[in-house]
Amino acid sequence: MIKAIKALQEACEDCNDGILCLIEDIDKFIEDAVSADSRGTFLSPCDSNEIEININDLTFYAYRLN
């Protein structure tokens, strides 16, 4: 799979559809990625720290931008 992803990346910058077809369960993939690194990792200018705020039984997540 790593060889396939590298080939897609070298072939073109916009290879999202090709990589997406390699993922069997996108929801599980996203859940695993977030649990490994937190949501903040996927926000480019974020410092990766996540603050959970609960207000009136709703959960909000806050991030500091660099």
PDBQT receptor file of N, H, CA, C and O in Angstrom, charges set to zero:
ATOM      1  N   MET A   1       0.833  -1.191   0.000  1.00  0.00    +0.000 N 
ATOM      2  CA  MET A   1       0.000   0.000   0.000  1.00  0.00    +0.000 C 
ATOM      3  C   MET A   1       0.879   1.257   0.000  1.00  0.00    +0.000 C 
ATOM      4  O   MET A   1       0.547   2.245  -0.655  1.00  0.00    +0.000 OA
ATOM      5  N   ILE A   2       1.980   1.222   0.719  1.00  0.00    +0.000 N 
ATOM      6  H   ILE A   2       2.250   0.420   1.251  1.00  0.00    +0.000 HD
ATOM      7  CA  ILE A   2       2.865   2.388   0.774  1.00  0.00    +0.000 C 
ATOM      8  C   ILE A   2       3.408   2.707  -0.605  1.00  0.00    +0.000 C 
ATOM      9  O   ILE A   2       3.493   3.876  -0.979  1.00  0.00    +0.000 OA
ATOM     10  N   LYS A   3       3.781   1.681  -1.374  1.00  0.00    +0.000 N 
ATOM     11  H   LYS A   3       3.713   0.730  -1.071  1.00  0.00    +0.000 HD
ATOM     12  CA  LYS A   3       4.274   1.899  -2.739  1.00  0.00    +0.000 C 
ATOM     13  C   LYS A   3       3.182   2.530  -3.602  1.00  0.00    +0.000 C 
ATOM     14  O   LYS A   3       3.467   3.408  -4.417  1.00  0.00    +0.000 OA
ATOM     15  N   ALA A   4       1.950   2.095  -3.432  1.00  0.00    +0.000 N 
ATOM     16  H   ALA A   4       1.718   1.382  -2.770  1.00  0.00    +0.000 HD
ATOM     17  CA  ALA A   4       0.838   2.643  -4.220  1.00  0.00    +0.000 C 
ATOM     18  C   ALA A   4       0.616   4.117  -3.890  1.00  0.00    +0.000 C 
ATOM     19  O   ALA A   4       0.392   4.926  -4.791  1.00  0.00    +0.000 OA
ATOM     20  N   ILE A   5       0.674   4.466  -2.625  1.00  0.00    +0.000 N 
ATOM     21  H   ILE A   5       0.856   3.809  -1.894  1.00  0.00    +0.000 HD
ATOM     22  CA  ILE A   5       0.471   5.871  -2.218  1.00  0.00    +0.000 C 
ATOM     23  C   ILE A   5       1.609   6.737  -2.740  1.00  0.00    +0.000 C 
ATOM     24  O   ILE A   5       1.368   7.833  -3.245  1.00  0.00    +0.000 OA
ATOM     25  N   LYS A   6       2.851   6.258  -2.624  1.00  0.00    +0.000 N 
ATOM     26  H   LYS A   6       3.047   5.368  -2.213  1.00  0.00    +0.000 HD
ATOM     27  CA  LYS A   6       3.982   7.029  -3.138  1.00  0.00    +0.000 C 
ATOM     28  C   LYS A   6       3.862   7.243  -4.647  1.00  0.00    +0.000 C 
ATOM     29  O   LYS A   6       4.154   8.330  -5.147  1.00  0.00    +0.000 OA
ATOM     30  N   ALA A   7       3.436   6.212  -5.369  1.00  0.00    +0.000 N 
ATOM     31  H   ALA A   7       3.199   5.329  -4.963  1.00  0.00    +0.000 HD
ATOM     32  CA  ALA A   7       3.271   6.337  -6.820  1.00  0.00    +0.000 C 
ATOM     33  C   ALA A   7       2.187   7.362  -7.150  1.00  0.00    +0.000 C 
ATOM     34  O   ALA A   7       2.347   8.153  -8.079  1.00  0.00    +0.000 OA
ATOM     35  N   LEU A   8       1.096   7.355  -6.403  1.00  0.00    +0.000 N 
ATOM     36  H   LEU A   8       0.966   6.713  -5.647  1.00  0.00    +0.000 HD
ATOM     37  CA  LEU A   8       0.028   8.333  -6.630  1.00  0.00    +0.000 C 
ATOM     38  C   LEU A   8       0.512   9.752  -6.349  1.00  0.00    +0.000 C 
ATOM     39  O   LEU A   8       0.198  10.678  -7.097  1.00  0.00    +0.000 OA
ATOM     40  N   GLN A   9       1.272   9.921  -5.276  1.00  0.00    +0.000 N 
ATOM     41  H   GLN A   9       1.527   9.169  -4.669  1.00  0.00    +0.000 HD
ATOM     42  CA  GLN A   9       1.779  11.245  -4.919  1.00  0.00    +0.000 C 
ATOM     43  C   GLN A   9       2.758  11.764  -5.964  1.00  0.00    +0.000 C 
ATOM     44  O   GLN A   9       2.776  12.959  -6.258  1.00  0.00    +0.000 OA
ATOM     45  N   GLU A  10       3.566  10.882  -6.521  1.00  0.00    +0.000 N 
ATOM     46  H   GLU A  10       3.552   9.911  -6.282  1.00  0.00    +0.000 HD
ATOM     47  CA  GLU A  10       4.525  11.295  -7.542  1.00  0.00    +0.000 C 
ATOM     48  C   GLU A  10       3.838  11.584  -8.869  1.00  0.00    +0.000 C 
ATOM     49  O   GLU A  10       4.295  12.432  -9.636  1.00  0.00    +0.000 OA
ATOM     50  N   ALA A  11       2.749  10.887  -9.140  1.00  0.00    +0.000 N 
ATOM     51  H   ALA A  11       2.377  10.198  -8.517  1.00  0.00    +0.000 HD
ATOM     52  CA  ALA A  11       2.047  11.056 -10.412  1.00  0.00    +0.000 C 
ATOM     53  C   ALA A  11       1.338  12.404 -10.494  1.00  0.00    +0.000 C 
ATOM     54  O   ALA A  11       1.308  13.028 -11.555  1.00  0.00    +0.000 OA
ATOM     55  N   CYS A  12       0.777  12.848  -9.391  1.00  0.00    +0.000 N 
ATOM     56  H   CYS A  12       0.801  12.341  -8.529  1.00  0.00    +0.000 HD
ATOM     57  CA  CYS A  12       0.064  14.122  -9.406  1.00  0.00    +0.000 C 
ATOM     58  C   CYS A  12      -0.142  14.613  -7.980  1.00  0.00    +0.000 C 
ATOM     59  O   CYS A  12      -0.138  13.836  -7.025  1.00  0.00    +0.000 OA
ATOM     60  N   GLU A  13      -0.322  15.914  -7.866  1.00  0.00    +0.000 N 
ATOM     61  H   GLU A  13      -0.325  16.545  -8.642  1.00  0.00    +0.000 HD
ATOM     62  CA  GLU A  13      -0.565  16.494  -6.545  1.00  0.00    +0.000 C 
ATOM     63  C   GLU A  13      -1.978  16.197  -6.060  1.00  0.00    +0.000 C 
ATOM     64  O   GLU A  13      -2.206  16.051  -4.859  1.00  0.00    +0.000 OA
ATOM     65  N   ASP A  14      -2.919  16.108  -6.979  1.00  0.00    +0.000 N 
ATOM     66  H   ASP A  14      -2.735  16.226  -7.954  1.00  0.00    +0.000 HD
ATOM     67  CA  ASP A  14      -4.314  15.905  -6.604  1.00  0.00    +0.000 C 
ATOM     68  C   ASP A  14      -4.676  14.426  -6.740  1.00  0.00    +0.000 C 
ATOM     69  O   ASP A  14      -5.396  14.038  -7.660  1.00  0.00    +0.000 OA
ATOM     70  N   CYS A  15      -4.177  13.616  -5.828  1.00  0.00    +0.000 N 
ATOM     71  H   CYS A  15      -3.593  13.932  -5.081  1.00  0.00    +0.000 HD
ATOM     72  CA  CYS A  15      -4.426  12.177  -5.882  1.00  0.00    +0.000 C 
ATOM     73  C   CYS A  15      -5.396  11.729  -4.794  1.00  0.00    +0.000 C 
ATOM     74  O   CYS A  15      -5.425  10.553  -4.431  1.00  0.00    +0.000 OA
ATOM     75  N   ASN A  16      -6.190  12.660  -4.272  1.00  0.00    +0.000 N 
ATOM     76  H   ASN A  16      -6.167  13.616  -4.567  1.00  0.00    +0.000 HD
ATOM     77  CA  ASN A  16      -7.101  12.334  -3.166  1.00  0.00    +0.000 C 
ATOM     78  C   ASN A  16      -8.057  11.195  -3.502  1.00  0.00    +0.000 C 
ATOM     79  O   ASN A  16      -8.263  10.300  -2.683  1.00  0.00    +0.000 OA
ATOM     80  N   ASP A  17      -8.640  11.217  -4.692  1.00  0.00    +0.000 N 
ATOM     81  H   ASP A  17      -8.473  11.944  -5.357  1.00  0.00    +0.000 HD
ATOM     82  CA  ASP A  17      -9.589  10.160  -5.058  1.00  0.00    +0.000 C 
ATOM     83  C   ASP A  17      -8.912   8.797  -5.111  1.00  0.00    +0.000 C 
ATOM     84  O   ASP A  17      -9.491   7.793  -4.698  1.00  0.00    +0.000 OA
ATOM     85  N   GLY A  18      -7.682   8.767  -5.623  1.00  0.00    +0.000 N 
ATOM     86  H   GLY A  18      -7.212   9.583  -5.959  1.00  0.00    +0.000 HD
ATOM     87  CA  GLY A  18      -6.946   7.510  -5.690  1.00  0.00    +0.000 C 
ATOM     88  C   GLY A  18      -6.626   6.962  -4.311  1.00  0.00    +0.000 C 
ATOM     89  O   GLY A  18      -6.730   5.758  -4.076  1.00  0.00    +0.000 OA
ATOM     90  N   ILE A  19      -6.241   7.832  -3.411  1.00  0.00    +0.000 N 
ATOM     91  H   ILE A  19      -6.157   8.810  -3.602  1.00  0.00    +0.000 HD
ATOM     92  CA  ILE A  19      -5.942   7.394  -2.044  1.00  0.00    +0.000 C 
ATOM     93  C   ILE A  19      -7.225   7.018  -1.310  1.00  0.00    +0.000 C 
ATOM     94  O   ILE A  19      -7.248   6.046  -0.555  1.00  0.00    +0.000 OA
ATOM     95  N   LEU A  20      -8.280   7.775  -1.525  1.00  0.00    +0.000 N 
ATOM     96  H   LEU A  20      -8.262   8.565  -2.139  1.00  0.00    +0.000 HD
ATOM     97  CA  LEU A  20      -9.555   7.483  -0.868  1.00  0.00    +0.000 C 
ATOM     98  C   LEU A  20     -10.072   6.093  -1.229  1.00  0.00    +0.000 C 
ATOM     99  O   LEU A  20     -10.667   5.419  -0.388  1.00  0.00    +0.000 OA
ATOM    100  N   CYS A  21      -9.856   5.658  -2.462  1.00  0.00    +0.000 N 
ATOM    101  H   CYS A  21      -9.373   6.205  -3.146  1.00  0.00    +0.000 HD
ATOM    102  CA  CYS A  21     -10.339   4.324  -2.857  1.00  0.00    +0.000 C 
ATOM    103  C   CYS A  21      -9.562   3.211  -2.156  1.00  0.00    +0.000 C 
ATOM    104  O   CYS A  21     -10.018   2.068  -2.137  1.00  0.00    +0.000 OA
ATOM    105  N   LEU A  22      -8.403   3.519  -1.580  1.00  0.00    +0.000 N 
ATOM    106  H   LEU A  22      -8.033   4.448  -1.594  1.00  0.00    +0.000 HD
ATOM    107  CA  LEU A  22      -7.629   2.517  -0.842  1.00  0.00    +0.000 C 
ATOM    108  C   LEU A  22      -8.141   2.322   0.586  1.00  0.00    +0.000 C 
ATOM    109  O   LEU A  22      -7.776   1.353   1.251  1.00  0.00    +0.000 OA
ATOM    110  N   ILE A  23      -8.980   3.237   1.051  1.00  0.00    +0.000 N 
ATOM    111  H   ILE A  23      -9.277   4.024   0.510  1.00  0.00    +0.000 HD
ATOM    112  CA  ILE A  23      -9.490   3.181   2.425  1.00  0.00    +0.000 C 
ATOM    113  C   ILE A  23     -10.860   2.505   2.410  1.00  0.00    +0.000 C 
ATOM    114  O   ILE A  23     -11.793   2.984   1.766  1.00  0.00    +0.000 OA
ATOM    115  N   GLU A  24     -10.965   1.397   3.121  1.00  0.00    +0.000 N 
ATOM    116  H   GLU A  24     -10.207   1.008   3.644  1.00  0.00    +0.000 HD
ATOM    117  CA  GLU A  24     -12.205   0.625   3.114  1.00  0.00    +0.000 C 
ATOM    118  C   GLU A  24     -13.318   1.289   3.915  1.00  0.00    +0.000 C 
ATOM    119  O   GLU A  24     -14.459   1.336   3.453  1.00  0.00    +0.000 OA
ATOM    120  N   ASP A  25     -13.013   1.802   5.099  1.00  0.00    +0.000 N 
ATOM    121  H   ASP A  25     -12.087   1.764   5.474  1.00  0.00    +0.000 HD
ATOM    122  CA  ASP A  25     -14.018   2.408   5.974  1.00  0.00    +0.000 C 
ATOM    123  C   ASP A  25     -13.515   3.789   6.400  1.00  0.00    +0.000 C 
ATOM    124  O   ASP A  25     -12.744   3.908   7.353  1.00  0.00    +0.000 OA
ATOM    125  N   ILE A  26     -13.953   4.827   5.692  1.00  0.00    +0.000 N 
ATOM    126  H   ILE A  26     -14.579   4.730   4.918  1.00  0.00    +0.000 HD
ATOM    127  CA  ILE A  26     -13.451   6.178   5.920  1.00  0.00    +0.000 C 
ATOM    128  C   ILE A  26     -13.751   6.672   7.332  1.00  0.00    +0.000 C 
ATOM    129  O   ILE A  26     -12.919   7.356   7.928  1.00  0.00    +0.000 OA
ATOM    130  N   ASP A  27     -14.913   6.345   7.876  1.00  0.00    +0.000 N 
ATOM    131  H   ASP A  27     -15.588   5.789   7.392  1.00  0.00    +0.000 HD
ATOM    132  CA  ASP A  27     -15.253   6.782   9.228  1.00  0.00    +0.000 C 
ATOM    133  C   ASP A  27     -14.303   6.173  10.263  1.00  0.00    +0.000 C 
ATOM    134  O   ASP A  27     -13.857   6.866  11.177  1.00  0.00    +0.000 OA
ATOM    135  N   LYS A  28     -13.998   4.903  10.125  1.00  0.00    +0.000 N 
ATOM    136  H   LYS A  28     -14.360   4.340   9.382  1.00  0.00    +0.000 HD
ATOM    137  CA  LYS A  28     -13.060   4.239  11.038  1.00  0.00    +0.000 C 
ATOM    138  C   LYS A  28     -11.652   4.813  10.856  1.00  0.00    +0.000 C 
ATOM    139  O   LYS A  28     -10.924   5.000  11.831  1.00  0.00    +0.000 OA
ATOM    140  N   PHE A  29     -11.276   5.088   9.618  1.00  0.00    +0.000 N 
ATOM    141  H   PHE A  29     -11.867   4.936   8.826  1.00  0.00    +0.000 HD
ATOM    142  CA  PHE A  29      -9.966   5.675   9.325  1.00  0.00    +0.000 C 
ATOM    143  C   PHE A  29      -9.823   7.031  10.021  1.00  0.00    +0.000 C 
ATOM    144  O   PHE A  29      -8.800   7.307  10.648  1.00  0.00    +0.000 OA
ATOM    145  N   ILE A  30     -10.844   7.869   9.907  1.00  0.00    +0.000 N 
ATOM    146  H   ILE A  30     -11.674   7.646   9.397  1.00  0.00    +0.000 HD
ATOM    147  CA  ILE A  30     -10.829   9.194  10.535  1.00  0.00    +0.000 C 
ATOM    148  C   ILE A  30     -10.799   9.065  12.049  1.00  0.00    +0.000 C 
ATOM    149  O   ILE A  30     -10.035   9.761  12.717  1.00  0.00    +0.000 OA
ATOM    150  N   GLU A  31     -11.622   8.182  12.592  1.00  0.00    +0.000 N 
ATOM    151  H   GLU A  31     -12.243   7.617  12.049  1.00  0.00    +0.000 HD
ATOM    152  CA  GLU A  31     -11.652   7.970  14.043  1.00  0.00    +0.000 C 
ATOM    153  C   GLU A  31     -10.288   7.528  14.559  1.00  0.00    +0.000 C 
ATOM    154  O   GLU A  31      -9.831   8.018  15.591  1.00  0.00    +0.000 OA
ATOM    155  N   ASP A  32      -9.634   6.610  13.856  1.00  0.00    +0.000 N 
ATOM    156  H   ASP A  32     -10.005   6.211  13.017  1.00  0.00    +0.000 HD
ATOM    157  CA  ASP A  32      -8.305   6.141  14.264  1.00  0.00    +0.000 C 
ATOM    158  C   ASP A  32      -7.273   7.264  14.196  1.00  0.00    +0.000 C 
ATOM    159  O   ASP A  32      -6.436   7.397  15.089  1.00  0.00    +0.000 OA
ATOM    160  N   ALA A  33      -7.335   8.070  13.136  1.00  0.00    +0.000 N 
ATOM    161  H   ALA A  33      -8.015   7.962  12.411  1.00  0.00    +0.000 HD
ATOM    162  CA  ALA A  33      -6.374   9.170  12.982  1.00  0.00    +0.000 C 
ATOM    163  C   ALA A  33      -6.547  10.208  14.087  1.00  0.00    +0.000 C 
ATOM    164  O   ALA A  33      -5.562  10.686  14.651  1.00  0.00    +0.000 OA
ATOM    165  N   VAL A  34      -7.786  10.556  14.396  1.00  0.00    +0.000 N 
ATOM    166  H   VAL A  34      -8.586  10.167  13.939  1.00  0.00    +0.000 HD
ATOM    167  CA  VAL A  34      -8.052  11.555  15.438  1.00  0.00    +0.000 C 
ATOM    168  C   VAL A  34      -7.655  11.014  16.809  1.00  0.00    +0.000 C 
ATOM    169  O   VAL A  34      -7.084  11.745  17.618  1.00  0.00    +0.000 OA
ATOM    170  N   SER A  35      -7.948   9.754  17.077  1.00  0.00    +0.000 N 
ATOM    171  H   SER A  35      -8.412   9.160  16.420  1.00  0.00    +0.000 HD
ATOM    172  CA  SER A  35      -7.604   9.198  18.389  1.00  0.00    +0.000 C 
ATOM    173  C   SER A  35      -6.085   9.080  18.560  1.00  0.00    +0.000 C 
ATOM    174  O   SER A  35      -5.588   9.105  19.686  1.00  0.00    +0.000 OA
ATOM    175  N   ALA A  36      -5.356   8.953  17.469  1.00  0.00    +0.000 N 
ATOM    176  H   ALA A  36      -5.759   8.932  16.554  1.00  0.00    +0.000 HD
ATOM    177  CA  ALA A  36      -3.901   8.846  17.556  1.00  0.00    +0.000 C 
ATOM    178  C   ALA A  36      -3.241  10.202  17.795  1.00  0.00    +0.000 C 
ATOM    179  O   ALA A  36      -2.241  10.284  18.509  1.00  0.00    +0.000 OA
ATOM    180  N   ASP A  37      -3.796  11.278  17.198  1.00  0.00    +0.000 N 
ATOM    181  H   ASP A  37      -4.608  11.210  16.618  1.00  0.00    +0.000 HD
ATOM    182  CA  ASP A  37      -3.105  12.571  17.234  1.00  0.00    +0.000 C 
ATOM    183  C   ASP A  37      -3.958  13.752  17.674  1.00  0.00    +0.000 C 
ATOM    184  O   ASP A  37      -3.407  14.841  17.834  1.00  0.00    +0.000 OA
ATOM    185  N   SER A  38      -5.212  13.617  17.873  1.00  0.00    +0.000 N 
ATOM    186  H   SER A  38      -5.659  12.732  17.743  1.00  0.00    +0.000 HD
ATOM    187  CA  SER A  38      -6.185  14.665  18.197  1.00  0.00    +0.000 C 
ATOM    188  C   SER A  38      -6.598  15.437  16.947  1.00  0.00    +0.000 C 
ATOM    189  O   SER A  38      -5.904  15.407  15.930  1.00  0.00    +0.000 OA
ATOM    190  N   ARG A  39      -7.702  16.109  17.030  1.00  0.00    +0.000 N 
ATOM    191  H   ARG A  39      -8.266  16.134  17.856  1.00  0.00    +0.000 HD
ATOM    192  CA  ARG A  39      -8.217  16.870  15.893  1.00  0.00    +0.000 C 
ATOM    193  C   ARG A  39      -7.282  18.000  15.495  1.00  0.00    +0.000 C 
ATOM    194  O   ARG A  39      -7.181  18.341  14.316  1.00  0.00    +0.000 OA
ATOM    195  N   GLY A  40      -6.601  18.578  16.469  1.00  0.00    +0.000 N 
ATOM    196  H   GLY A  40      -6.682  18.301  17.426  1.00  0.00    +0.000 HD
ATOM    197  CA  GLY A  40      -5.733  19.723  16.222  1.00  0.00    +0.000 C 
ATOM    198  C   GLY A  40      -4.621  19.451  15.226  1.00  0.00    +0.000 C 
ATOM    199  O   GLY A  40      -4.168  20.366  14.538  1.00  0.00    +0.000 OA
ATOM    200  N   THR A  41      -4.177  18.210  15.141  1.00  0.00    +0.000 N 
ATOM    201  H   THR A  41      -4.545  17.467  15.700  1.00  0.00    +0.000 HD
ATOM    202  CA  THR A  41      -3.112  17.851  14.213  1.00  0.00    +0.000 C 
ATOM    203  C   THR A  41      -3.509  18.125  12.770  1.00  0.00    +0.000 C 
ATOM    204  O   THR A  41      -2.656  18.404  11.926  1.00  0.00    +0.000 OA
ATOM    205  N   PHE A  42      -4.784  18.047  12.493  1.00  0.00    +0.000 N 
ATOM    206  H   PHE A  42      -5.477  17.821  13.178  1.00  0.00    +0.000 HD
ATOM    207  CA  PHE A  42      -5.268  18.196  11.119  1.00  0.00    +0.000 C 
ATOM    208  C   PHE A  42      -5.590  19.644  10.764  1.00  0.00    +0.000 C 
ATOM    209  O   PHE A  42      -6.026  19.928   9.648  1.00  0.00    +0.000 OA
ATOM    210  N   LEU A  43      -5.381  20.552  11.700  1.00  0.00    +0.000 N 
ATOM    211  H   LEU A  43      -5.028  20.321  12.607  1.00  0.00    +0.000 HD
ATOM    212  CA  LEU A  43      -5.553  21.982  11.445  1.00  0.00    +0.000 C 
ATOM    213  C   LEU A  43      -4.171  22.574  11.240  1.00  0.00    +0.000 C 
ATOM    214  O   LEU A  43      -3.389  22.648  12.188  1.00  0.00    +0.000 OA
ATOM    215  N   SER A  44      -3.861  22.986  10.055  1.00  0.00    +0.000 N 
ATOM    216  H   SER A  44      -4.496  22.925   9.285  1.00  0.00    +0.000 HD
ATOM    217  CA  SER A  44      -2.510  23.382   9.670  1.00  0.00    +0.000 C 
ATOM    218  C   SER A  44      -1.814  24.341  10.640  1.00  0.00    +0.000 C 
ATOM    219  O   SER A  44      -0.723  24.018  11.110  1.00  0.00    +0.000 OA
ATOM    220  N   PRO A  45      -2.387  25.497  10.959  1.00  0.00    +0.000 N 
ATOM    221  CA  PRO A  45      -1.660  26.416  11.832  1.00  0.00    +0.000 C 
ATOM    222  C   PRO A  45      -1.864  26.151  13.329  1.00  0.00    +0.000 C 
ATOM    223  O   PRO A  45      -1.504  26.989  14.155  1.00  0.00    +0.000 OA
ATOM    224  N   CYS A  46      -2.425  25.022  13.679  1.00  0.00    +0.000 N 
ATOM    225  H   CYS A  46      -2.719  24.341  13.008  1.00  0.00    +0.000 HD
ATOM    226  CA  CYS A  46      -2.729  24.723  15.078  1.00  0.00    +0.000 C 
ATOM    227  C   CYS A  46      -1.510  24.152  15.790  1.00  0.00    +0.000 C 
ATOM    228  O   CYS A  46      -0.667  23.506  15.168  1.00  0.00    +0.000 OA
ATOM    229  N   ASP A  47      -1.420  24.391  17.090  1.00  0.00    +0.000 N 
ATOM    230  H   ASP A  47      -2.105  24.916  17.595  1.00  0.00    +0.000 HD
ATOM    231  CA  ASP A  47      -0.301  23.867  17.878  1.00  0.00    +0.000 C 
ATOM    232  C   ASP A  47      -0.554  22.438  18.375  1.00  0.00    +0.000 C 
ATOM    233  O   ASP A  47       0.232  21.918  19.167  1.00  0.00    +0.000 OA
ATOM    234  N   SER A  48      -1.631  21.801  17.922  1.00  0.00    +0.000 N 
ATOM    235  H   SER A  48      -2.269  22.223  17.279  1.00  0.00    +0.000 HD
ATOM    236  CA  SER A  48      -2.001  20.403  18.223  1.00  0.00    +0.000 C 
ATOM    237  C   SER A  48      -2.577  20.193  19.617  1.00  0.00    +0.000 C 
ATOM    238  O   SER A  48      -2.907  19.062  19.972  1.00  0.00    +0.000 OA
ATOM    239  N   ASN A  49      -2.706  21.235  20.406  1.00  0.00    +0.000 N 
ATOM    240  H   ASN A  49      -2.438  22.154  20.117  1.00  0.00    +0.000 HD
ATOM    241  CA  ASN A  49      -3.353  21.095  21.708  1.00  0.00    +0.000 C 
ATOM    242  C   ASN A  49      -4.856  21.277  21.545  1.00  0.00    +0.000 C 
ATOM    243  O   ASN A  49      -5.322  22.189  20.862  1.00  0.00    +0.000 OA
ATOM    244  N   GLU A  50      -5.599  20.387  22.188  1.00  0.00    +0.000 N 
ATOM    245  H   GLU A  50      -5.221  19.646  22.743  1.00  0.00    +0.000 HD
ATOM    246  CA  GLU A  50      -7.052  20.426  22.088  1.00  0.00    +0.000 C 
ATOM    247  C   GLU A  50      -7.636  20.700  23.469  1.00  0.00    +0.000 C 
ATOM    248  O   GLU A  50      -7.263  20.051  24.446  1.00  0.00    +0.000 OA
ATOM    249  N   ILE A  51      -8.547  21.656  23.546  1.00  0.00    +0.000 N 
ATOM    250  H   ILE A  51      -8.850  22.184  22.753  1.00  0.00    +0.000 HD
ATOM    251  CA  ILE A  51      -9.223  21.977  24.797  1.00  0.00    +0.000 C 
ATOM    252  C   ILE A  51     -10.693  21.631  24.631  1.00  0.00    +0.000 C 
ATOM    253  O   ILE A  51     -11.358  22.129  23.722  1.00  0.00    +0.000 OA
ATOM    254  N   GLU A  52     -11.196  20.780  25.508  1.00  0.00    +0.000 N 
ATOM    255  H   GLU A  52     -10.657  20.376  26.246  1.00  0.00    +0.000 HD
ATOM    256  CA  GLU A  52     -12.599  20.372  25.457  1.00  0.00    +0.000 C 
ATOM    257  C   GLU A  52     -13.403  21.248  26.404  1.00  0.00    +0.000 C 
ATOM    258  O   GLU A  52     -13.070  21.376  27.582  1.00  0.00    +0.000 OA
ATOM    259  N   ILE A  53     -14.465  21.849  25.880  1.00  0.00    +0.000 N 
ATOM    260  H   ILE A  53     -14.735  21.745  24.923  1.00  0.00    +0.000 HD
ATOM    261  CA  ILE A  53     -15.309  22.751  26.664  1.00  0.00    +0.000 C 
ATOM    262  C   ILE A  53     -16.740  22.231  26.618  1.00  0.00    +0.000 C 
ATOM    263  O   ILE A  53     -17.289  22.010  25.539  1.00  0.00    +0.000 OA
ATOM    264  N   ASN A  54     -17.340  22.037  27.782  1.00  0.00    +0.000 N 
ATOM    265  H   ASN A  54     -16.894  22.217  28.658  1.00  0.00    +0.000 HD
ATOM    266  CA  ASN A  54     -18.726  21.576  27.857  1.00  0.00    +0.000 C 
ATOM    267  C   ASN A  54     -19.620  22.714  28.329  1.00  0.00    +0.000 C 
ATOM    268  O   ASN A  54     -19.408  23.273  29.405  1.00  0.00    +0.000 OA
ATOM    269  N   ILE A  55     -20.623  23.055  27.520  1.00  0.00    +0.000 N 
ATOM    270  H   ILE A  55     -20.795  22.601  26.645  1.00  0.00    +0.000 HD
ATOM    271  CA  ILE A  55     -21.577  24.110  27.849  1.00  0.00    +0.000 C 
ATOM    272  C   ILE A  55     -22.974  23.587  27.558  1.00  0.00    +0.000 C 
ATOM    273  O   ILE A  55     -23.275  23.203  26.427  1.00  0.00    +0.000 OA
ATOM    274  N   ASN A  56     -23.831  23.570  28.581  1.00  0.00    +0.000 N 
ATOM    275  H   ASN A  56     -23.586  23.882  29.499  1.00  0.00    +0.000 HD
ATOM    276  CA  ASN A  56     -25.222  23.129  28.417  1.00  0.00    +0.000 C 
ATOM    277  C   ASN A  56     -25.323  21.780  27.707  1.00  0.00    +0.000 C 
ATOM    278  O   ASN A  56     -26.083  21.631  26.751  1.00  0.00    +0.000 OA
ATOM    279  N   ASP A  57     -24.565  20.815  28.174  1.00  0.00    +0.000 N 
ATOM    280  H   ASP A  57     -23.947  20.936  28.951  1.00  0.00    +0.000 HD
ATOM    281  CA  ASP A  57     -24.558  19.454  27.618  1.00  0.00    +0.000 C 
ATOM    282  C   ASP A  57     -24.080  19.370  26.176  1.00  0.00    +0.000 C 
ATOM    283  O   ASP A  57     -24.311  18.356  25.517  1.00  0.00    +0.000 OA
ATOM    284  N   LEU A  58     -23.424  20.404  25.669  1.00  0.00    +0.000 N 
ATOM    285  H   LEU A  58     -23.237  21.227  26.205  1.00  0.00    +0.000 HD
ATOM    286  CA  LEU A  58     -22.807  20.374  24.346  1.00  0.00    +0.000 C 
ATOM    287  C   LEU A  58     -21.291  20.429  24.525  1.00  0.00    +0.000 C 
ATOM    288  O   LEU A  58     -20.785  21.141  25.392  1.00  0.00    +0.000 OA
ATOM    289  N   THR A  59     -20.586  19.682  23.709  1.00  0.00    +0.000 N 
ATOM    290  H   THR A  59     -20.997  19.104  23.005  1.00  0.00    +0.000 HD
ATOM    291  CA  THR A  59     -19.132  19.666  23.795  1.00  0.00    +0.000 C 
ATOM    292  C   THR A  59     -18.554  20.456  22.628  1.00  0.00    +0.000 C 
ATOM    293  O   THR A  59     -18.909  20.235  21.470  1.00  0.00    +0.000 OA
ATOM    294  N   PHE A  60     -17.662  21.373  22.956  1.00  0.00    +0.000 N 
ATOM    295  H   PHE A  60     -17.375  21.552  23.897  1.00  0.00    +0.000 HD
ATOM    296  CA  PHE A  60     -16.959  22.191  21.967  1.00  0.00    +0.000 C 
ATOM    297  C   PHE A  60     -15.474  21.913  22.108  1.00  0.00    +0.000 C 
ATOM    298  O   PHE A  60     -14.994  21.588  23.194  1.00  0.00    +0.000 OA
ATOM    299  N   TYR A  61     -14.752  22.040  21.008  1.00  0.00    +0.000 N 
ATOM    300  H   TYR A  61     -15.142  22.304  20.126  1.00  0.00    +0.000 HD
ATOM    301  CA  TYR A  61     -13.316  21.848  21.024  1.00  0.00    +0.000 C 
ATOM    302  C   TYR A  61     -12.647  23.133  20.582  1.00  0.00    +0.000 C 
ATOM    303  O   TYR A  61     -13.037  23.725  19.576  1.00  0.00    +0.000 OA
ATOM    304  N   ALA A  62     -11.647  23.567  21.324  1.00  0.00    +0.000 N 
ATOM    305  H   ALA A  62     -11.330  23.086  22.141  1.00  0.00    +0.000 HD
ATOM    306  CA  ALA A  62     -10.947  24.816  21.023  1.00  0.00    +0.000 C 
ATOM    307  C   ALA A  62      -9.489  24.521  20.720  1.00  0.00    +0.000 C 
ATOM    308  O   ALA A  62      -8.888  23.617  21.300  1.00  0.00    +0.000 OA
ATOM    309  N   TYR A  63      -8.927  25.305  19.796  1.00  0.00    +0.000 N 
ATOM    310  H   TYR A  63      -9.415  26.039  19.325  1.00  0.00    +0.000 HD
ATOM    311  CA  TYR A  63      -7.541  25.128  19.372  1.00  0.00    +0.000 C 
ATOM    312  C   TYR A  63      -6.878  26.478  19.286  1.00  0.00    +0.000 C 
ATOM    313  O   TYR A  63      -7.518  27.462  18.916  1.00  0.00    +0.000 OA
ATOM    314  N   ARG A  64      -5.618  26.539  19.618  1.00  0.00    +0.000 N 
ATOM    315  H   ARG A  64      -5.099  25.739  19.918  1.00  0.00    +0.000 HD
ATOM    316  CA  ARG A  64      -4.860  27.768  19.491  1.00  0.00    +0.000 C 
ATOM    317  C   ARG A  64      -4.112  27.731  18.170  1.00  0.00    +0.000 C 
ATOM    318  O   ARG A  64      -3.435  26.753  17.852  1.00  0.00    +0.000 OA
ATOM    319  N   LEU A  65      -4.242  28.797  17.413  1.00  0.00    +0.000 N 
ATOM    320  H   LEU A  65      -4.792  29.591  17.671  1.00  0.00    +0.000 HD
ATOM    321  CA  LEU A  65      -3.545  28.894  16.138  1.00  0.00    +0.000 C 
ATOM    322  C   LEU A  65      -2.209  29.565  16.348  1.00  0.00    +0.000 C 
ATOM    323  O   LEU A  65      -2.095  30.503  17.136  1.00  0.00    +0.000 OA
ATOM    324  N   ASN A  66      -1.209  29.093  15.655  1.00  0.00    +0.000 N 
ATOM    325  H   ASN A  66      -1.302  28.330  15.015  1.00  0.00    +0.000 HD
ATOM    326  CA  ASN A  66       0.139  29.669  15.764  1.00  0.00    +0.000 C 
ATOM    327  C   ASN A  66       0.241  30.921  14.937  1.00  0.00    +0.000 C 
ATOM    328  O   ASN A  66       1.298  31.551  14.899  1.00  0.00    +0.000 OA
TER     329      ASN A  66
